[in-house]
Amino acid sequence: MKNNNTKPFSKTTIPSDWEEMKLGKIAKVTSGGTPSREKKTFWEGNIPWITTSLIDFNEIDIAEEYITEEGLENSSTKLFPIGTLLMALYGQGVTRGKTAMLNIEATTNQACAAIILDENIVDNRYVFQYLIHKYESIRNLSNTGNQENLNGEIVKSIKLNIPPLPEQRAIAKALSLMDTAINKNNQLIAQKELRKKWLMQNLLTGKKRLKGFIGEWKEMKLGKLFTEIKSVNDGADGHSIMTISSKRGLISQEDKFDRVIAGDSLKKYTQLKRDDFAYNKGNSKTYPMGCIYKLEEFESALVPFVYICFTPTNLVDSKFYKQWFLAYGLDRQLKKIITSGARGDGLLNVNKSDFFNLKTIYPPKEEQIAIAQVLQAADKEIELLKTKTEKLREQKKGMMQVLLTGKKRLKLDIN
């Protein structure tokens, strides 16, 4: 029997008092422009100018660049009111299709679609949440070709299901409360990360000492504290085939590349065991001198033979040196030994002999252990907060799936 309380909407149903509308019917969709960079009088004024780098499912309160009245009058950019929604039109990565809301009057460049909503029909915060929810499907509306982009006509064609205004506001309020909880948790993460950074800068350099430890620290060559690993793949089953990501550390090649890229060279891969270290000589924005990570989550692993790999002796606590390497402990010295000229494989020119002659700090092992425990506790706090953020995001996602489709109706406060 047909349900008289619902009606068709995009392969599903919506409540009978909701409407299906295209964004172009409830909003004016336009874009901005860029004043000439050659005209200095067009820039460094007091009018905010927004680019897609600031669009990230967020509310925008401040700009990175500002233009003048002269720049506004002599370009195709426009001044948009508070409450305007912005959508990123371009980008092969994750940027295209992201949405933001202006909390300030601002201009934009041509890569942003400005969505000025009819407030008699829709609540801008409701539409903001709806567009966030439909992010993936909006990206799929992009033009096909060498570069997938959105444009004004595509944005206008986006379909929304629109409840009565009071219900829109109630839904937007409920989802905004989740955003507030997520943002507060992320602010706490940022505070804890700053504290961890302070601890690393002070405890790993000896500027601050933990209670009960005195005396000068020694300085020793890396080769005295660690032993180079020369063993290669023994051919046994069960070794994880890994690579180093500058931000994520040792991860499986399948996670990073969606496949194992080792090929025939796998026979020459270096074999690591738990607590061994590997130095990836590839430079990155995060680690311009390359990065060193410790194998922690697996008993054994195979890594590219171009990595410099080493195992700790009984003189060191591996957890302490994990933190020291992550804190750029070797960077100043690495910069001095890296020879000029690019290698064919894009790696930094670091000679193994020079590498193991680099000097490291050497606190007594008992102090190494104590410092590592403090830093590990800080890491644990941050990890727990990040897990909480992910749970809150999943909770919000679940709320969106039922509230924005009418599967669950909120009780409205009619007072």
Secondary structure, 3 states (H helix, E strand, C coil): CCCCCEEEECCEEEECCCEEEEHHHHEEEEECCCCCCCCHHHEEEEEEEECHHHCCCEEECCCCEEECHHHHHCCCCCCECCCCEEEECCCCCCCCCCEEEECCCEEECCCEEEEEECCCCCCHHHHHHHHHHCHHHHHCCCCCCCCCCCCHHHHHHCEEEECCHHHHHHHHHHHHHHHHHHHHHHHHHHHHHHHHHHHHHHHCCCCCCCCCCCCCCEEEEHHHHEEECCCECCCCCCCEEEEEECCCEEEEHHHHHCCCCCHHHHHHCEEEECCCEEEECCCCCCCCCCEEEECCCCCEEEECCCCEEEEECCCCCHHHHHHHHHCCCCHHHHHHHCECCCCCCCCCECCHHHHHCCEEEECCHHHHHHHHHHHHHHHHHHHHHHHHHHHHHHHHHHHHHHHCCCCCCCCCCCC
